[in-house]
Amino acid sequence: MTRRVFVALSLGGVAVATWLVLTRSGPAPEALLALAPANHAAAFATTVVDTVLRAARLVVLGTAMGIQIPLSASIRAHLAADGAAAVAPVRFGSDAAKALVLRRHHIRGGHIGALMVGEAVCEATMLLFCAAVLVLSLDVPLLATTGPLAWSLGNLALVAFAVRLAPSRDARAPRILTRLRMSEQRWGRIKRIAADFREAAGRLRRMGRIHLALLALTTLGHIAARLLTLPALVGPGVALANPEPLFGWPFFLLYGGRLIPAPGGAGLIETGFAATVAGHVPDARLGSLAFWWRFYTFHLVAIAGWLTFVAASGRRKRGGVDGGSMGDGRATR
């Protein structure tokens, strides 16, 4: 009940902040219709490109590991993760939602863990590169890069912790798990998952240059698509005249906002957008831009992802083919 109240209050904050920024420049109906259809089409295209390239990156990682992941399944997995992250504290549950969809394609638990680690390393590494490029080429303020840098360093630390935590084949169950009365069978299952994880991670470390190049391109492409959402909404004229804040502050909010523990950022991202972008776009369009930027970068994928997650969960309950635990480690690829 406490978690539900916290989620409800946080999403309520998102709704209030959305309404306030939307009506900042005038009545809501006028603000909603302030942008041209071409701007909406361009922004929607950036969202689609972002989702497809993230999914393509997972396909490349799977290929490097010797696993075939359909692009359609990867898209559903990422949408489900986005939907779960939008309504969970600290984005908790996003990886589980992604794993749920991947398990339906008979990918073993250890391999799913290696795929997620590979994604996190790719994203963190390329974010550092993008931050350097923006600072050196567009003179983006260093403060605007602190959010992505913190997110990258945090994820690299979590990856290192996860790799170190994976038990070896002859490891004994920790005392805390023994006190919790974990059975030998379950501990053996965990060790099989860890063995699968280490084997898959080893393949990723030995991947060829072509796979590395594809991973870099898909990751850079999806980050670029996210950063182009606001320029698409304002139009090329305004974006080219004042590129630093229109690329830099969304960069900060998109990744720094992920560090906010409350679901959806509790309205802080909407408020931060209005505070940082004000003065760099026409005042009459600030409310409309704040609303639609947040819609294309959060609300749209959250709604589509939640529907995907609910559909995947419903099929799992009805079908029974996924009834085995993800940790079994004996499913075929």
Secondary structure, 3 states (H helix, E strand, C coil): CHHHHHHHHHHHHHHHHHHHHHCCCCCHHHHHCCCCHHHHHHHHHHHHHHHHHHHHHHHHHHHHHCCCCCHHHHHHHHHHHHHHHHCCHHHCCHHHHHHHHHHCCCCCHHHHHHHHHHHHHHHHHHHHHHHHHHHHHHCCCHHHHHHHHHHHHHHHHHHHHHHHHCCCCCCCCCHHHHHCCCCHHHHHHHHHHHHHHHHHHHHHHCCCHHHHHHHHHHHHHHHHHHHCHHHHHHCHHHHHHCHHHHHHHHHHHHHHHHHCCCHHHHHHHHHHHHHHHECCECHHHHHHHHHHHHHHHHHHHHHHHHHHHHHHHHHHHHHCCCCCCHHHCCCCC
